């Protein structure tokens, strides 16, 4: 017991004299470590008689507690001193400019959505929205695509196992066209809307992704004809690409929800390894590029939406928002839109203060 007292006295003196955390750790290991003198003293209890153990055990445990408390107290004092020294050595000059901080940016798809809304608002269109989880009737049947219609094969659809209260299958909408049905049923005619939003199809490569963005345009009124459609698209594309030499070509096509249906081609030239919209596809060095689908709304679609086709006519068009962004801002891989790469977003992103306006140019970056 005399040796234990002497070891404790020496250990407490060494702990109080430790001037660094490393030196203090050495004292902890020497006393309380697996081979420390306190640990070795505790192991001797097993070889003692019950009477000896009753006398020695409290003394050893008390020594162990004193040493542990001394180490904890010294550690707190050293850490406090180190913090005080660090605070004394570090200063902050409040007169210096604020350090540069990372800023978020507006995704090109969101920017193009805002540009579209600005352009079409000037043409008298309002923005309509609808659910992304749609039912089979709004997505297909009301758009003149019944169960056996071959046009359904054009859409690689994500179906849900559930049905709605009317017994219709539920799905992720394959286009924003269902919004025109909902808008006409809710507001009737005349109507002039665009319907931007996310759509879903089972397809994925450099120019297709399972989720992409589309904007649908719809005009229903009296005495509407294809001339109104072409003028609307020309006016829109001139404002969007911010150039007056936009030339369109309408080609006969087929869509179940329009009749007649037309594919719209736009003239472009290859410049600097990218397609630049502008000029006639019949000019030297230019070509035609398919851009969007459109046509006069089918009578059966108007009937499904509760609009009298003998009184009202109209046109509709649809274009991929992602594709418009790729053409305007020189991107060549649609998959990068959804990779979340901070470098890509920093390069192609827009300042949140860069709000599209027709007077300042809808796509001018700061």
C-alpha positions in Angstrom: 0.0 0.0 0.0 3.0 2.3 0.6 4.2 1.7 -2.9 0.7 2.5 -4.3 0.7 5.8 -2.4 4.1 6.8 -3.6 3.1 5.9 -7.3 -0.1 8.0 -6.9 1.8 11.0 -5.6 4.3 10.8 -8.4 1.6 10.3 -11.0 -0.4 13.3 -9.8 2.6 15.5 -9.9 3.5 14.4 -13.4 -0.1 15.0 -14.6 -0.2 18.5 -13.2 3.2 19.2 -14.8 2.1 18.0 -18.3 2.1 21.0 -20.6 0.7 19.3 -23.8 -2.1 16.9 -24.6 0.4 14.4 -25.8 2.4 14.5 -22.5 -0.9 14.1 -20.6 -1.8 11.1 -22.8 1.5 9.4 -21.9 0.7 9.8 -18.2 -2.8 8.3 -18.8 -1.4 5.2 -20.5 1.3 4.8 -17.8 -1.3 4.8 -15.1 -4.6 3.6 -16.5 -3.5 1.8 -19.7 -3.8 -2.0 -20.1 -0.2 -2.3 -18.7 -0.4 0.7 -16.4 0.5 0.5 -12.8 -3.1 1.0 -11.6 -4.3 -1.7 -13.9 -1.6 -4.1 -12.7 -2.5 -3.3 -9.1 -6.2 -4.2 -9.8 -5.0 -7.6 -11.2 -3.3 -8.5 -8.0 -6.7 -8.6 -6.2 -7.3 -12.0 -7.7 -4.4 -13.5 -5.8 -5.3 -12.1 -2.4 -7.3 -13.7 0.4 -10.8 -12.3 1.0 -9.6 -10.3 4.0 -6.7 -8.8 2.1 -9.0 -8.0 -0.9 -11.5 -6.3 1.3 -8.8 -3.9 2.6 -6.9 -3.4 -0.6 -9.7 -3.1 -3.2 -11.1 0.3 -1.9 -7.7 1.8 -1.8 -6.8 0.8 -5.4 -10.2 2.0 -6.7 -9.8 5.3 -4.9 -6.4 5.8 -6.4 -7.7 4.9 -9.9 -10.5 7.5 -9.4 -8.1 10.3 -8.2 -5.8 9.7 -11.2 -8.7 9.7 -13.7 -10.1 12.9 -12.2 -6.7 14.6 -12.3 -6.2 13.6 -16.0 -9.7 14.9 -16.9 -9.2 18.2 -15.1 -5.7 18.8 -16.7 -7.1 17.9 -20.1 -9.9 20.5 -19.8 -7.3 23.1 -18.6 -5.0 22.4 -21.6 -7.8 22.5 -24.1 -9.1 25.8 -22.6 -5.7 27.3 -22.8 -5.2 26.2 -26.4 -8.6 27.7 -27.4 -7.8 31.0 -25.6 -4.4 31.1 -27.5 -6.1 30.5 -30.8 -8.7 33.1 -30.2 -6.1 35.6 -29.2 -4.0 34.9 -32.4 -6.9 35.0 -34.8 -8.5 38.3 -35.7 -11.3 39.3 -38.1 -11.1 42.6 -39.9 -14.7 43.7 -40.4 -13.6 46.4 -42.9 -12.5 43.8 -45.4 -14.8 42.8 -48.3 -17.0 39.7 -47.7 -15.3 36.5 -49.0 -16.6 35.1 -52.2 -19.4 32.6 -51.7 -20.8 29.9 -54.0 -24.0 31.1 -55.6 -26.8 28.9 -57.0 -27.9 29.2 -60.6 -31.2 28.8 -62.5 -31.2 25.6 -64.5 -31.5 26.1 -68.3 -34.8 24.3 -68.4 -36.3 26.6 -65.8 -34.9 29.6 -67.6 -36.4 28.4 -70.9 -39.7 27.8 -69.2 -39.7 31.4 -68.0 -38.7 32.6 -71.5 -41.7 30.7 -73.0 -44.1 32.1 -70.5 -42.9 35.6 -71.2 -43.2 35.3 -75.0 -46.6 33.7 -75.0 -48.0 36.0 -72.3 -47.2 38.8 -74.8 -49.3 36.9 -77.4 -52.3 36.7 -75.0 -51.7 33.1 -73.7 -52.1 32.0 -70.2 -50.2 29.2 -68.5 -52.2 26.0 -67.6 -51.0 23.1 -65.5 -52.2 19.5 -64.8 -51.3 16.4 -62.9 -48.2 14.5 -63.8 -49.9 11.3 -62.6 -52.7 11.1 -65.2 -55.4 8.7 -66.0 -55.7 6.8 -69.3 -58.8 8.7 -70.4 -57.2 12.2 -70.3 -53.8 11.0 -71.6 -55.1 8.9 -74.5 -58.8 8.3 -75.0 -59.9 11.9 -74.9 -57.1 12.7 -77.4 -58.6 10.3 -80.0 -56.5 7.3 -79.0 -58.8 4.5 -77.8 -57.6 1.1 -76.4 -56.8 -0.4 -79.8 -55.4 2.7 -81.5 -52.0 2.1 -83.1 -50.7 5.5 -82.0 -50.5 4.2 -78.4 -47.5 2.2 -79.5 -45.7 5.5 -80.2 -45.7 6.2 -76.4 -43.6 4.0 -74.1 -45.7 4.5 -71.1 -45.1 4.0 -67.4 -48.3 2.5 -66.0 -49.3 2.1 -62.4 -51.1 -1.0 -61.1 -53.9 1.1 -59.8 -57.0 2.5 -61.4 -59.0 5.6 -60.5 -62.6 5.7 -59.3 -63.9 5.5 -63.0 -61.9 2.4 -63.6 -59.3 4.1 -65.8 -55.7 3.0 -65.7 -53.3 5.4 -64.0 -50.0 6.4 -65.6 -47.2 9.0 -65.8 -48.3 11.3 -68.5 -46.5 10.9 -71.8 -47.2 14.4 -73.0 -48.7 17.7 -71.7 -51.7 17.3 -74.1 -54.0 16.1 -71.3 -53.8 19.6 -69.9 -55.7 20.9 -73.0 -58.6 18.5 -72.3 -58.8 19.5 -68.6 -58.6 23.2 -69.5 -61.3 23.0 -72.2 -63.6 21.0 -69.8 -63.0 23.6 -67.1 -63.1 26.8 -69.0 -64.8 26.0 -72.4 -64.0 28.1 -75.5 -62.6 30.4 -76.6 -59.3 29.5 -74.9 -55.6 30.3 -75.5 -53.1 28.5 -73.3 -49.7 27.0 -73.1 -49.1 23.9 -70.8 -45.4 23.5 -69.9 -44.3 20.6 -67.6 -42.6 17.3 -67.1 -43.5 14.2 -69.1 -42.4 10.6 -68.9 -41.5 7.9 -71.5 -39.4 4.8 -71.3 -36.5 6.0 -73.4 -32.9 6.9 -72.7 -29.9 8.0 -74.9 -28.0 11.2 -75.7 -31.2 12.9 -77.0 -33.8 11.1 -74.9 -34.4 10.7 -71.2 -37.1 8.9 -69.2 -38.3 12.3 -67.9 -38.2 15.4 -70.0 -40.0 18.7 -70.5 -42.6 19.7 -73.0 -44.7 22.7 -73.7 -48.1 22.3 -75.3 -49.9 25.3 -77.0 -53.6 25.4 -77.7 -55.9 28.0 -79.3 -59.6 27.4 -79.7 -61.8 30.2 -81.1 -64.1 30.9 -84.1 -62.6 30.9 -87.6 -59.1 29.7 -86.6 -57.0 28.2 -89.5 -53.5 27.0 -90.3 -52.4 30.5 -91.1 -52.9 31.5 -87.5 -50.8 28.5 -86.4 -47.9 29.3 -88.7 -47.9 33.0 -87.7 -48.0 32.1 -84.0 -45.0 29.7 -84.4 -43.0 32.1 -86.4 -43.6 34.9 -83.9 -42.7 32.7 -81.0 -39.5 31.3 -82.6 -38.3 34.7 -83.7 -38.7 36.0 -80.1 -37.2 32.9 -78.6 -34.1 32.7 -80.8 -33.9 36.5 -81.0 -33.4 36.7 -84.7 -35.7 37.7 -87.6 -34.4 35.3 -90.2 -36.5 32.3 -88.9 -38.0 30.3 -91.8 -40.5 27.5 -91.2 -41.6 24.7 -93.4 -44.8 22.8 -92.8 -44.9 19.1 -93.8 -48.0 16.9 -93.8 -47.9 14.4 -90.9 -50.2 12.4 -88.6 -51.2 12.9 -85.0 -54.4 11.3 -83.7 -55.4 14.5 -81.9 -55.0 16.9 -84.9 -56.4 16.9 -88.4 -54.8 18.1 -90.6 -51.5 17.5 -88.8 -48.1 19.1 -89.8 -44.5 18.7 -88.8 -42.7 22.0 -88.5 -39.2 22.3 -89.8 -36.9 25.2 -89.2 -34.0 26.3 -91.3 -30.5 26.1 -89.6 -26.8 26.1 -90.4 -23.9 24.3 -88.9 -21.7 26.9 -87.2 -18.7 26.1 -85.0 -19.8 22.5 -84.7 -23.3 23.3 -83.5 -26.7 23.9 -85.2 -27.6 27.5 -85.3 -31.3 28.2 -86.1 -31.8 30.8 -88.8 -32.0 31.2 -92.6 -33.8 29.0 -95.1 -33.0 25.4 -95.4 -33.0 25.9 -99.2 -30.1 28.4 -99.0 -26.5 27.2 -99.6 -25.0 25.9 -96.4 -28.3 25.6 -94.6 -30.6 22.7 -94.0 -34.0 21.8 -92.5 -34.4 20.5 -89.0 -37.6 19.0 -87.6 -38.5 21.0 -84.5 -42.1 20.4 -83.4 -45.5 18.8 -84.2 -48.7 20.7 -84.6 -52.1 20.8 -86.4 -55.7 21.7 -86.3 -57.5 20.1 -83.3 -59.4 17.1 -84.2 -63.2 17.3 -84.0 -63.4 14.3 -81.7 -61.0 15.9 -79.3 -63.2 19.0 -79.1 -66.2 16.8 -78.5 -64.4 14.9 -75.7 -63.7 18.2 -74.0 -67.3 19.4 -74.3 -66.6 22.0 -77.0 -68.9 22.3 -80.0 -66.8 21.5 -83.1 -69.3 23.1 -85.5 -68.9 26.5 -83.7 -65.2 26.4 -82.7 -62.0 25.4 -84.3 -58.4 25.6 -83.2 -54.8 24.5 -83.4 -52.4 22.9 -81.1 -48.6 22.4 -81.1 -46.0 20.6 -78.9 -42.3 21.1 -78.6 -39.6 19.7 -76.2 -38.4 22.4 -73.8 -35.1 20.6 -73.3 -34.5 20.5 -77.1 -35.2 24.2 -77.4 -32.6 24.8 -74.6 -30.0 22.6 -76.4 -30.5 24.5 -79.7 -30.4 27.9 -78.2 -27.5 27.5 -75.7 -25.3 25.0 -77.6 -25.7 21.8 -75.5 -25.2 18.5 -77.2 -26.2 15.8 -74.6 -29.6 15.8 -73.0 -28.4 13.5 -70.2 -26.2 16.3 -68.8 -29.4 18.2 -67.9 -30.1 15.7 -65.1 -26.6 14.7 -64.0 -26.4 17.5 -61.3 -22.7 18.3 -62.3 -21.9 21.6 -60.5 -19.4 22.5 -63.3 -22.1 22.1 -66.0 -24.6 24.0 -63.9 -22.0 26.8 -63.3 -21.3 27.1 -67.1 -24.9 26.9 -68.4 -26.8 28.1 -65.4 -28.4 31.6 -65.2 -28.3 34.2 -62.5 -31.6 34.3 -60.5 -31.6 38.0 -61.2 -31.7 37.4 -65.0 -35.4 37.5 -65.5 -36.5 37.1 -69.1 -38.1 40.2 -70.6 -39.0 40.9 -74.2 -37.6 44.5 -73.9 -34.2 43.3 -72.7 -34.0 40.1 -74.7 -35.4 36.9 -73.2 -32.2 34.9 -73.3 -29.5 37.5 -72.6 -27.1 36.2 -69.9 -25.5 38.8 -67.5 
